[in-house]
Amino acid sequence: MQFIGKAWRGIADSGLTITAQNIDEQGKCLVVNGDGESLNGLLPYWLCLDEMNLAPVEQYFADYLSVLETREWCWNDDLFTYRCDPLLKPSVLSLKDKDGNIDTAYNTQLRNSLGFEESKYDGLWSLICKFGLSIPFNLMVAGTVNMDETTHGFSRKVIDRALTFDFGEFFPNDYNQFFSPENKDKTLRFPIYSHAKKEHLTNTVDSVKQRSINFLTAVNEVLANTPFQLAYRALNELLLAVISANPQDEPTLKAVWDDFLMCKVLPRIEGDIDKLGNEPSLIEQLEKVLAEDQLSDIWHQEKESATARPDLFREQKEGADDAAKVIRIGCRSKAKITWMQTRLSNASFTSFWP
């Protein structure tokens, strides 16, 4: 909570306007107003929960996962409004004594412990006490997990609300680069959209606004009548991923789809032959759709070939221009699906996790 308060102070110190407004007839709530240029210099605040599945995530993180879905960006040309439901409600921030009066000692202690003691935050703290402390848009939460017999697994509720990165796949170990790294990770920042709209895709290779929808529809048809079928949340996140990557060619668009499979679709699939079927299994059916149609452009390309998909999270340190810095890699989902199917055939059970 102290770190969330720090992120809010970062927003306040940047000069963005924090007020209370009526939003879509939902009553007054805490909102942030500003323009696109003012976001450029605002730093993201990364909160890392190490070993987060030593305890059941669904229990201790339930409130955050629920409030996370209420974040809402509204853009009007270059002007934006951001709102989110409170993570700490006003009743928690302003306790009352037995006579119905605000417990000022408690309120002051809480204000100081959250880092809002300076007088320049008087207005912001007053708004927080009245409308609650919500999730700031510049806060990004990441967690490390080890999926083994000593930890708790993730339910689909958690996986649906997170991006799952298998570090061995996205950030592979290359011992030859230990002393002289040739690659570097791309810089990530906070999102500026909550809901994908057609106009956001206009300048991408998916400008017809339908290809990514057709891709996920094809995947969902394979998953129909199973616990792994995807809902609207998945489609919105796929389109947001396309908007973020801003693909200008076919390999880049297919790379977005490929990474989406790795982050959102395949981590949900697990079970034995009774659950996944056999001859062909659910995994084999999905492989056929991807290899013969949806990802055929990158499915059969060799690693580092000129037409292979680009790595969207890493780039080469040295290069004459952005194009020369692109790292070409093989299709990630192809390797993972092959591994999952082999495990199913050999052990009669499979999952995304080793």
DAFEN-V440222 format. One record per pair of residues at least 12 apart in sequence whose ideal C-beta (glycine too) atoms are under 10 Angstrom apart, sorted by the first residue. I is the first residue (numbers start at 1). J is the second residue. If there is no record, write none. Layout:
i=(I:I)
j=(J:J)
This chain:
i=(1:1:1:1:1:1:1:2:2:2:3:3:3:3:3:3:3:3:4:4:4:4:4:4:4:4:4:4:4:4:4:5:5:5:5:5:5:5:5:5:5:5:6:6:6:6:6:6:6:7:7:7:7:7:7:7:7:7:7:7:7:7:8:8:8:8:8:8:8:8:8:8:8:8:8:8:8:8:9:9:9:9:9:9:9:9:9:10:10:10:10:10:10:10:11:11:11:11:11:11:11:11:11:11:11:11:12:12:12:12:12:12:12:13:13:13:14:14:14:14:14:14:14:14:15:15:15:15:16:16:16:16:16:16:16:16:16:16:16:17:17:17:17:17:17:18:18:18:18:18:18:18:18:18:18:18:19:19:19:19:19:19:20:20:20:20:21:21:21:23:23:23:23:24:24:24:26:26:26:27:28:28:28:29:29:29:29:29:29:29:29:29:29:29:30:30:30:30:30:30:30:30:30:30:30:30:30:30:31:31:31:31:31:31:31:31:31:31:32:32:32:32:32:32:32:32:32:32:33:33:33:33:33:34:34:34:34:34:35:35:35:35:35:36:36:36:36:36:36:37:38:38:38:39:39:39:39:39:39:39:40:42:42:42:42:43:43:43:44:44:44:44:44:44:44:44:44:45:45:45:45:45:45:46:46:46:46:46:46:46:47:47:47:47:47:48:48:48:48:48:49:49:49:49:49:49:50:50:50:50:51:51:51:51:51:51:52:52:52:52:52:52:52:52:52:52:53:53:53:53:53:53:53:53:53:53:53:53:54:54:54:54:54:55:55:56:56:56:56:56:57:57:57:57:57:57:57:57:57:57:58:58:58:58:58:59:61:61:61:61:61:62:62:63:63:64:64:64:64:65:65:65:65:65:66:66:66:66:67:67:67:67:67:67:67:67:68:68:68:68:68:68:68:69:69:69:69:69:69:70:70:70:70:70:70:70:70:71:71:71:71:71:71:71:71:71:71:72:72:72:72:72:72:73:73:73:73:73:73:74:74:74:75:75:75:75:75:80:80:80:82:82:82:82:82:82:83:83:83:83:84:84:84:84:84:84:84:84:85:85:85:85:86:86:86:86:86:86:87:87:87:87:87:88:88:88:88:88:88:89:89:89:89:90:90:90:90:90:90:91:92:92:92:93:93:93:93:93:93:93:93:93:93:93:93:94:94:94:94:94:94:94:95:95:102:107:107:110:110:110:110:111:111:111:114:114:116:116:116:136:137:137:137:137:138:138:138:139:140:140:140:140:141:142:142:142:142:143:143:144:145:145:146:147:147:147:147:147:147:148:148:153:153:153:154:154:154:154:155:156:156:156:156:156:156:158:159:159:159:159:159:159:160:160:160:160:160:160:160:160:161:161:162:162:162:163:163:163:163:163:163:163:163:164:164:164:164:164:164:164:164:164:165:165:165:165:165:166:166:166:166:166:166:166:166:166:168:169:169:169:169:169:169:169:170:170:170:170:170:170:170:170:170:170:171:171:171:171:171:172:172:180:181:182:182:182:182:183:183:183:183:183:183:183:183:184:184:184:184:184:184:185:185:185:185:186:186:186:186:186:186:188:188:189:191:191:191:192:192:192:193:193:193:193:193:194:194:195:195:195:196:196:196:196:196:196:196:196:196:196:196:197:197:197:198:198:200:200:200:200:200:200:201:201:201:201:201:203:203:203:204:204:204:204:204:204:204:204:204:205:205:205:205:205:205:205:205:205:205:205:206:206:206:206:206:206:209:209:211:211:211:211:212:212:212:212:212:212:212:212:212:212:212:213:213:213:214:214:215:215:215:215:215:215:215:215:215:215:215:215:215:215:216:216:216:216:216:216:216:216:216:216:216:216:217:217:217:218:218:218:218:218:219:219:219:219:219:219:219:219:219:219:220:220:220:221:221:222:222:222:222:222:222:222:222:222:222:223:223:223:223:223:223:226:226:226:226:226:226:226:227:227:227:227:227:228:228:228:228:228:228:228:228:228:228:229:230:230:230:233:234:234:234:234:237:237:237:238:238:238:238:238:238:238:239:241:241:241:241:241:241:241:242:242:242:243:244:244:245:245:245:247:247:249:249:250:250:250:250:251:251:251:251:251:251:251:251:251:251:252:252:252:252:252:253:253:253:254:254:254:254:254:254:254:254:254:254:254:255:255:255:255:255:255:255:255:255:255:255:256:256:257:257:257:257:257:257:257:258:258:258:258:258:258:258:258:258:258:258:258:258:258:259:259:259:259:259:259:260:261:261:261:261:261:261:261:261:261:261:262:262:262:262:262:262:262:263:265:265:265:266:266:266:266:266:266:266:266:266:267:267:267:267:268:268:269:269:269:269:269:269:269:269:270:270:270:270:270:270:270:271:271:271:271:271:272:272:272:272:272:273:273:273:273:273:273:274:274:275:275:276:276:276:276:276:276:277:278:278:278:280:281:281:281:281:281:282:282:282:282:283:283:283:283:283:283:283:283:283:283:283:284:284:284:284:286:286:286:286:287:287:287:287:287:287:287:290:290:290:290:291:291:291:291:295:295:295:295:297:297:298:298:298:298:298:298:298:298:299:299:299:299:300:300:300:301:301:301:301:301:302:302:303:303:303:303:303:304:304:304:304:305:305:306:307:308:308:308:308:308:308:309:309:309:309:309:309:309:310:310:310:310:310:310:311:311:311:311:311:312:312:312:313:314:314:314:315:336:339:339:340:340)
j=(87:88:110:113:114:115:133:113:114:115:45:46:47:114:115:136:139:141:45:47:64:87:88:114:115:133:134:135:136:139:141:111:113:114:115:116:121:124:125:128:133:136:45:47:114:115:116:136:139:42:43:44:45:46:47:135:136:137:138:139:140:190:30:32:45:114:115:116:121:124:125:128:133:134:135:136:138:139:45:114:115:116:118:120:121:124:136:42:43:44:45:136:138:139:32:34:38:39:42:45:82:124:136:137:138:139:32:116:120:121:123:124:136:42:120:121:32:34:38:39:41:42:43:138:34:38:41:42:32:33:34:35:38:39:42:80:82:137:138:31:32:33:34:38:81:30:31:32:33:34:82:123:124:127:128:136:31:32:33:81:123:127:126:127:130:131:33:81:83:72:74:81:83:72:74:83:72:83:85:131:127:130:131:70:72:83:84:85:86:127:130:131:132:134:82:83:84:85:86:124:127:128:130:131:132:133:134:136:72:74:80:81:82:83:84:127:131:134:73:80:81:82:83:84:134:136:137:138:74:79:80:81:82:78:79:80:81:82:75:77:78:79:80:75:77:78:79:80:192:78:78:79:80:80:82:137:138:189:190:192:189:137:138:189:190:138:189:190:137:138:139:140:187:188:189:190:191:136:138:139:140:141:190:138:139:140:141:142:188:190:139:140:141:142:143:140:141:142:143:144:61:141:142:143:144:145:142:143:144:145:143:144:145:146:150:151:141:142:143:144:145:146:151:152:154:158:143:144:145:146:147:148:150:151:152:153:154:158:145:146:150:151:152:151:152:152:153:154:155:158:143:145:152:153:154:155:157:158:159:162:152:154:155:157:158:152:141:143:158:161:162:157:158:87:88:87:135:141:161:157:158:160:161:162:85:87:157:161:84:85:86:87:88:132:134:135:84:85:87:135:141:161:162:84:85:160:161:194:233:83:84:85:86:87:134:135:194:83:84:85:134:135:136:137:191:194:195:84:85:137:193:194:195:137:191:192:193:194:195:193:194:195:192:193:197:199:200:137:192:193:134:136:137:138:192:194:131:134:137:194:132:133:134:135:136:137:139:194:131:132:134:135:128:131:132:133:134:135:132:133:134:135:136:110:114:128:132:133:134:131:132:133:134:128:129:130:131:132:133:132:110:132:133:106:107:110:111:114:125:128:129:130:131:132:133:106:107:110:128:129:130:132:107:110:129:125:129:125:128:129:133:125:128:129:128:133:128:129:133:190:190:191:192:194:189:190:191:190:188:189:190:191:162:162:163:165:188:158:162:167:164:353:353:166:267:351:352:353:354:353:354:270:351:353:267:268:352:353:268:227:228:267:268:269:270:267:263:264:265:267:268:352:230:231:233:234:237:264:267:268:233:237:263:264:267:237:241:259:260:262:263:264:267:262:263:264:265:266:267:268:352:353:259:262:263:267:313:262:263:266:267:332:336:352:353:354:354:259:262:329:332:333:335:336:185:259:262:263:311:312:313:314:329:332:183:185:311:313:314:314:329:317:317:316:317:318:327:311:314:315:316:317:318:325:327:314:315:316:317:318:325:311:313:314:315:311:312:313:314:315:325:244:313:244:240:243:244:240:243:244:236:239:240:243:244:236:240:236:239:240:209:212:235:236:237:238:239:240:241:242:243:209:239:243:210:239:239:240:242:243:244:246:239:242:243:246:247:243:246:248:242:243:245:246:247:248:252:253:256:242:246:247:248:249:250:251:252:253:254:256:239:242:243:247:253:256:239:242:242:253:257:294:235:238:239:241:242:243:247:253:256:257:260:235:238:239:293:294:235:238:242:253:254:256:257:260:261:289:290:293:294:295:230:234:235:237:238:239:257:260:261:264:265:294:230:235:294:286:289:290:293:294:234:238:257:260:261:265:286:289:290:294:234:235:265:285:289:265:282:283:284:285:286:287:288:289:290:265:268:269:282:285:286:268:269:271:275:276:277:282:268:269:270:271:275:265:266:268:269:270:271:275:276:282:286:268:264:265:268:264:260:264:265:268:260:263:264:256:257:260:261:263:264:265:256:256:257:259:260:263:264:312:256:257:260:256:256:312:259:310:312:310:312:307:310:297:298:307:309:297:298:301:306:307:308:309:310:326:328:298:309:310:312:326:297:298:309:290:294:295:296:297:298:299:301:309:310:331:295:298:308:309:310:311:312:328:329:331:332:309:312:290:294:295:298:309:331:333:290:294:295:298:299:309:312:329:330:331:332:333:334:336:309:311:312:313:332:333:333:286:290:294:295:331:332:333:334:336:337:331:332:333:335:336:337:352:332:286:333:352:283:286:332:333:336:337:340:351:352:336:351:352:353:351:352:282:283:286:337:340:350:351:352:340:344:349:350:351:352:353:344:348:349:350:351:344:347:348:349:350:344:345:347:348:349:350:348:349:349:350:340:341:344:348:349:350:344:344:345:348:341:340:341:344:345:350:340:341:344:350:336:337:338:339:340:341:342:343:344:345:350:337:341:344:345:333:337:340:341:299:333:334:337:338:340:341:331:333:334:337:331:333:334:337:309:331:333:334:309:331:310:328:329:330:331:332:333:334:330:331:333:334:330:331:334:328:329:330:331:334:328:330:327:328:329:330:331:327:328:329:330:328:330:328:328:326:327:328:329:330:331:326:327:328:329:330:331:332:323:325:326:327:328:329:326:327:328:329:332:326:327:329:327:326:327:329:327:352:352:354:352:353)
